[in-house]
Amino acid sequence: MQELNKNEKQKTQRYKGREESSKVEKKKLIHRGTKRSFPIWLRLLLLVCGIIVCFAVGTMIGYGVLGDGKPMNVFEKETWTHIIDLVEKEK
């Protein structure tokens, strides 16, 4: 008899657990429509800006430190035409 009571209690606890989980799911659906504090378009803009800054710093380090040139010369057009000529000459 006690086993039946235990089984019944377990079943009611499982049912209550399902109710609570469905309430949580409903709350998640409600919060989906809220406005974000940090919009996605701003995240993408910051990502693109970060990529550009990393590219600029990386080329300055590569040309200035590893290549023994002046780091600011990496932004001149003549530097890039020289690099492109060296790459195409090898083919």
Buried (B, 14 or more C-beta within 10 A) or exposed (E): EEEEEEEEEEEEEEEEEEEEEEEEEEEEEEEEEEEEEEEEEEEEEEEEEEEEEEEEEEBBEEBBEEBEBEBEEBEEEEBEEEBEEEEEEEE
